[in-house]
């Protein structure tokens, strides 16, 4: 078996303003690796991803209290892949211990947290390190300086943000420009057919001004856009089995009026995808995200190898998303963010102001 990476048919895109090329689909460890997914299963999932053009793996210090990084690091080491063939990203904020300096974005935690991430991952560096959330208790200059220091030490090539507001990202760029330091290159945000306002409207000026890219998570709405909850929660699904607060909260939400209305929309989308395009709704949802101009990579979750292969079929759906098809999808969703006002000057539509 060859250990050399082969992209196969995977498209690669620049990650935001950087020169780093990332696969359109990547693999994440949130809610799976180090928890319900470990051992031989974890190895088979990563091997399947790598052999099908996915060489980017996204984790965080807080996923499974650090065990996600440990599991991914162990598996990648055992598989023997060349480090330069891999793109490994991790995130800092919540930490793995409750100490007053064991979380957040202080210079102390950014530096010490990065070192601990590298130890768990068994690597000398990560390609991108993300600020997992904004930290309003720390001056932005301290945050930018600390991430720049990590980059200068060679522990990361780039830094980026996750779930930051447009204002906070703009502030980081202003500080970086003023001090001649590295600015964030991308934003890891929640984006799917039902979560659109921030990635499609709030960030729009940043895409234009900084060539910001997104590494999208929750592309399938924690499984909702697979259609598997259309007739209730399957007894063998993660949602039925997992006991963590996020899954418990989602189960309760599905029983609410809002949750039931969302399921009804998914049923409409499922019927459209199957009848009009001959594909499952999950592949339609992924392809729909893939054609968004700012999408650099879509982070897939998987608890078994077959899920990766099924989701990658979305690449075949992308050419089917004609303007007419997209218009029909919008008619079902009814949630397209309103364009920014042009104050009575239609010629300025799309020509958004710089922040």
C-alpha positions in Angstrom: 0.0 0.0 0.0 1.4 3.4 -1.0 1.7 6.0 1.7 2.0 8.9 -0.8 -1.0 11.2 -0.8 -3.1 11.3 -4.0 -5.8 13.9 -4.3 -7.8 11.7 -6.7 -10.8 13.9 -7.7 -10.8 16.1 -4.6 -10.8 19.8 -5.5 -8.3 22.0 -3.5 -8.8 25.6 -2.6 -6.7 28.3 -1.0 -7.5 28.7 2.7 -8.7 32.3 2.7 -5.9 34.8 2.0 -3.1 32.3 2.6 -1.2 30.2 0.1 -2.2 27.0 1.9 -4.3 24.6 -0.3 -6.9 22.7 1.5 -9.3 19.9 0.3 -12.9 21.0 -0.3 -13.9 18.3 2.2 -11.9 17.7 5.4 -12.4 15.5 8.5 -13.1 16.8 12.0 -13.0 15.1 15.4 -15.8 17.0 17.2 -18.1 14.7 19.2 -16.5 11.5 17.8 -12.7 10.9 18.0 -11.4 10.1 21.4 -15.0 9.6 22.6 -17.3 7.2 20.8 -14.7 6.7 18.0 -11.3 5.2 18.9 -9.0 2.2 18.1 -9.4 0.4 14.9 -12.5 2.3 13.9 -10.6 5.6 14.1 -7.8 4.2 12.0 -10.1 3.0 9.3 -11.9 6.3 9.1 -8.7 8.3 8.7 -7.3 5.8 6.2 -10.5 6.0 4.2 -10.4 9.8 4.2 -6.7 9.9 3.2 -7.2 7.4 0.4 -10.1 9.5 -1.0 -8.4 12.9 -1.1 -8.9 14.2 2.4 -5.6 15.1 4.0 -6.9 17.8 6.4 -7.8 16.8 9.9 -9.4 19.3 12.3 -9.4 18.9 16.1 -9.3 21.0 19.3 -7.8 20.9 22.7 -11.2 20.6 24.3 -12.6 17.8 22.1 -13.1 14.8 24.5 -10.9 16.7 27.0 -7.8 16.3 24.8 -8.4 12.7 24.0 -9.5 13.6 20.4 -6.0 15.1 19.7 -4.4 12.1 21.4 -6.4 9.6 19.2 -5.8 11.5 16.0 -2.1 11.9 16.7 -1.7 8.1 17.5 -3.6 7.0 14.4 -1.7 9.3 12.1 1.6 8.2 13.6 0.7 4.5 13.2 -0.5 5.0 9.6 2.9 6.4 8.8 1.8 9.2 6.5 4.4 11.8 5.5 3.8 14.9 7.7 4.2 17.3 4.8 1.2 15.5 3.1 -1.0 16.3 6.0 -2.8 19.5 7.1 -3.5 19.3 10.8 -5.5 22.1 12.5 -6.4 22.5 16.2 -8.1 25.1 18.4 -7.5 26.8 21.7 -9.9 28.3 24.2 -11.5 25.9 26.7 -8.5 24.0 27.7 -8.5 20.6 29.4 -8.2 21.7 33.1 -10.2 24.1 35.3 -7.3 26.3 36.4 -7.7 30.1 36.0 -4.9 30.2 33.3 -5.8 26.9 31.7 -8.2 28.4 29.2 -9.0 31.6 27.3 -6.7 33.5 25.0 -4.1 34.9 27.3 -0.6 34.8 26.1 0.1 32.2 28.8 -2.6 29.8 27.6 -2.0 30.4 23.9 1.7 29.4 24.3 1.3 26.7 26.9 -1.8 25.3 25.3 -0.2 25.1 21.9 2.7 23.1 23.3 0.3 20.7 25.0 -1.7 20.3 21.7 1.5 19.4 19.9 2.4 16.8 22.5 -1.0 15.1 22.3 -0.9 15.2 18.4 2.7 13.9 18.4 3.8 16.5 15.9 6.3 19.4 15.9 3.7 21.8 14.4 0.2 22.3 13.2 -0.7 24.0 9.9 -3.3 26.3 11.4 -4.1 27.1 15.0 -7.6 28.6 15.7 -8.8 30.8 18.5 -11.8 28.6 19.2 -13.8 31.6 20.6 -13.2 35.3 21.2 -11.9 36.2 24.6 -13.3 39.6 25.7 -11.2 39.5 28.9 -7.9 39.8 27.1 -6.7 42.8 25.0 -6.7 42.0 21.3 -3.1 43.1 21.0 -2.0 40.4 23.5 -4.0 37.8 21.5 -2.5 38.8 18.1 1.1 39.1 19.6 0.8 35.6 21.2 -0.4 33.9 18.0 2.3 35.7 16.0 4.9 34.4 18.5 3.6 30.8 18.1 4.0 31.2 14.3 7.5 32.6 14.6 8.5 29.7 16.8 7.4 27.4 14.0 4.7 25.7 16.0 2.0 26.8 13.5 2.1 28.2 10.0 -1.0 30.3 10.3 -3.7 31.3 12.9 -7.4 31.8 12.4 -10.6 32.4 14.3 -13.7 30.4 15.1 -17.2 31.8 15.9 -15.8 35.4 16.1 -18.0 38.3 15.1 -17.1 40.4 12.1 -16.2 43.3 14.4 -13.7 41.1 16.4 -12.1 39.7 13.2 -11.7 43.3 11.9 -10.1 44.4 15.2 -7.6 41.6 15.0 -6.7 42.6 11.5 -6.3 46.3 12.5 -3.9 45.3 15.4 -1.9 43.0 13.1 -1.6 45.7 10.4 -0.6 48.3 12.9 2.1 46.1 14.5 3.2 44.3 11.3 2.2 40.9 12.7 0.3 37.9 11.3 -3.4 38.3 10.9 -6.0 35.6 11.0 -6.5 33.9 7.6 -9.8 32.2 8.0 -12.9 31.8 10.2 -14.3 28.4 11.3 -18.0 29.0 11.4 -21.3 27.1 11.6 -22.9 27.2 8.2 -25.6 25.1 6.7 -29.0 25.6 5.0 -30.6 26.8 8.2 -27.7 28.8 9.6 -26.9 31.6 7.1 -27.0 35.1 8.6 -23.5 35.4 9.9 -21.5 33.5 7.2 -23.6 34.9 4.3 -24.2 38.5 5.5 -22.2 39.6 8.5 -18.9 38.3 7.1 -19.6 39.5 3.6 -17.4 42.7 3.9 -14.6 40.6 5.3 -14.6 38.3 2.3 -14.1 41.3 0.1 -11.7 43.2 2.2 -9.4 40.4 3.5 -10.2 37.5 1.2 -11.3 35.7 4.4 -12.1 32.0 3.9 -14.3 29.7 6.0 -13.7 26.2 7.3 -17.3 25.2 7.8 -18.6 23.0 10.6 -22.1 21.6 11.3 -22.7 21.5 7.5 -25.4 18.9 8.0 -26.9 20.6 11.1 -25.7 17.8 13.5 -27.3 15.2 11.3 -30.6 16.9 10.7 -29.8 17.5 7.0 -29.2 13.8 6.4 -33.0 13.3 6.8 -32.5 10.7 9.5 -34.7 12.6 11.9 -37.6 13.0 9.4 -39.6 10.3 11.2 -38.2 10.6 14.7 -34.9 9.8 16.3 -33.5 6.4 15.2 -32.6 4.2 18.2 -29.2 3.4 16.8 -28.2 7.1 16.1 -25.7 9.1 18.0 -28.5 11.4 19.1 -30.2 8.5 20.8 -27.1 7.0 22.3 -24.8 9.9 23.4 -25.4 11.4 26.8 -23.5 14.7 26.5 -25.4 18.0 27.0 -25.3 18.9 23.3 -27.1 15.8 22.2 -29.6 16.0 25.1 -30.4 19.6 24.2 -30.8 18.7 20.5 -33.2 15.8 21.3 -35.4 18.2 23.3 -35.3 20.8 20.6 -36.5 18.3 18.0 -39.7 17.9 20.1 -40.3 21.7 20.2 -42.5 23.5 17.7 -39.5 25.1 16.1 -37.8 21.8 15.8 -40.8 20.2 14.2 -41.0 23.0 11.7 -37.4 22.5 10.8 -38.0 18.8 10.3 -40.8 19.7 7.9 -38.4 21.8 5.8 -35.9 18.9 5.7 -38.7 16.6 4.5 -39.4 19.1 1.6 -35.7 19.3 0.8 -35.4 15.5 0.9 -38.2 15.1 -1.5 -36.8 17.7 -3.9 -33.3 16.2 -3.8 -34.6 12.7 -4.5 -37.1 13.5 -7.2 -35.3 16.4 -9.0 -31.7 15.4 -8.7 -31.8 11.7 -7.7 -29.6 12.2 -4.6 -30.1 12.1 -0.9 -30.6 15.4 0.9 -27.3 15.2 2.7 -25.4 15.3 -0.6 -27.5 18.2 -1.8 -26.8 20.1 1.4 -23.0 19.6 1.1 -22.9 20.5 -2.5 -25.0 23.7 -1.8 -22.3 24.8 0.8 -19.4 23.8 -1.5 -20.4 26.4 -4.2 -20.4 29.3 -1.7 -17.5 31.5 -2.8 -16.0 31.9 0.6 -16.1 28.2 1.5 -12.5 26.9 1.7 -13.3 23.6 3.2 -16.3 21.7 4.7 -15.4 19.7 7.8 -17.1 16.3 7.8 -17.9 14.3 10.9 -17.8 10.5 10.7 -18.3 7.6 13.1 -17.7 5.0 10.4 -15.8 4.9 7.1 -18.9 4.5 5.0 -20.2 7.9 5.9 -17.1 9.6 4.4 -17.6 7.7 1.1 -21.3 8.6 1.0 -20.7 12.3 1.8 -18.0 12.6 -0.9 -20.6 11.8 -3.5 -21.6 15.4 -3.0 -18.8 16.3 -5.5 -20.9 14.8 -8.2 -23.9 16.9 -7.2 -22.1 20.3 -7.6 -22.5 20.5 -11.4 -26.3 19.9 -11.0 -26.8 23.0 -9.0 -27.9 25.3 -11.8 -29.4 28.7 -11.1 -32.9 27.2 -11.6 -32.2 24.5 -9.1 -30.8 27.0 -6.6 -33.9 29.1 -7.0 -36.1 26.2 -6.2 -34.0 25.4 -3.1 -34.4 29.1 -1.9 -38.1 28.8 -2.4 -38.2 25.8 0.0 -35.8 27.4 2.6 -37.3 30.9 2.7 -34.4 32.1 4.8 -32.0 33.9 2.4 -30.3 36.7 4.3 -31.4 40.2 3.1 -28.9 42.1 1.1 -27.3 45.1 2.8 -29.1 48.3 2.0 -27.9 50.4 -0.9 -29.9 53.5 0.1 -31.9 53.7 -3.1 -28.9 53.1 -5.4 -29.4 49.7 -7.0 -26.1 50.0 -9.0 -24.3 49.6 -5.6 -26.0 46.2 -4.9 -23.2 43.8 -4.0 -20.7 46.7 -3.8 -20.5 46.5 0.0 -18.8 49.1 2.1 -15.4 48.4 3.7 -15.6 48.1 7.4 
